[in-house]
Amino acid sequence: LRRLPQDPAWLAQYNAEKARIFGPEPKSGNYGETFFHAFREVLARPSLASLADDLAASDSASEAVIMGSALGYQCLFFAAMGIRCVGYEMIVDNMVGVAQATARKHGLDAVLGEAFR
């Protein structure tokens, strides 16, 4: 997944899909990446640390929800912590499809779907 933002072919497809959804403005619908160390730092904050621990230990249907899940990094990070995650993204072909394939390939319980459903 980390290689895609540097892949010219993927970038061209992503930008075309982004323009169809958000319009031709270059700054509309921007994409950003979250690295695991930054994700862990956020969840280590006292206000979130106990919540993350409780979610990981819970047998309930509790889950994390990511709006604008992009390539699914954050849901994959939650899955790595044993926390079920549902991600929603508006850029379906170049984000959701790739993220779903990655989750399936690694047998992860990450649900990544279209925000338009």
N, C-alpha and C positions, 0 to 999 in steps of 0.2 A: 504493500500500500504506500509506503513512504517514497517509492520511486515514481509513482504516477504524476505528482505535481511537477516533475522535471521531464516528463515524457511529452515531446511536442505533439505526437498524434493524440494522446489522451487530452492534453490541454486544448487542442483545436476542437475536439468533440465536446468537451466540457463547456468551453466558451460559446459554442454554437447553441447548445441546449440552454445555457444560462441566459443568452440573449433572447431566445424564444420565450422564456418564462418571465424574465424581469425587464426585458427591453434592452436596447443597445448601449445604454449608459455604462461606461467602463466600471464605475464604482458600485453598480447595483448588484446585489447578490454575491458579495465577495466571499471567498473561501479562505479559511484559515486552518491551521493545524494545531493540535494540542499534543504535546509530547508527554510521555508517561511520567517523567519526573515532575513536571508541572502539575499534572493531574493528582499525583500522590501528595504533593505539597498542599494543594487545596483541601483534599480530604483529610489531611493530618491536622487541620485547624480544629481546636477543641469543639467548636460548634457543630462540626460535621463528623469528627472521628467516631464518636459513639454511635451516631446514626448509621454510618457505613458498617461498623461492627455489628450492630443490631440487624441490619439488612442481610449481611452475609450469614449470620447465625439463624435467621428466621426460616421457618418452614412455610410461612404464609405466602400469599400471592403478591407480596410487596415487591416493587420494582422501581428502578430508576427510569426516568423518562428524559430523553434528549430531544429537544426541538431544534431542528437544523443539524441533524446528525452527520451530514457530509458522508465521508467514507466509513463512518462507523467506529472511529478510533475510541471515542469515549465509551460506547457500548462494549467494545472489546475489552477495554480496561476494566469496566465493571464486571464483565464476565470472568476475567482473570482473577477477580477478587471474590468470585462466587456469588455475585449479585446479579439477578436477572435485570435486563435492560431492554427498553423499547425505544427505538430511535425513529424520528420522522424527518423526512427530507423532501424538498420540492424538486430537486434535480434528480430525477428518477433513473434515467439510463446510465449516466456516468458516475453517479454516487451510490444510489441504493442497490443497483444491480451488482456492482463490484463489491460492495460491503456484504451483501447477502451471500455471494459466492465465497468470499473469504471466510465468513462465519461457518458456512456449511463445510468448507474444506477442512477446517480445524475442529469440527464437531462442537462448536460453541453455541450456547443457548442465548444468542442475541437475536432479537427480533427487530429488523430494520424495515421500515415500510414507507410508502408514499404518503406525503402530507395531504395529498388531494383526495384520498379515500374518504 
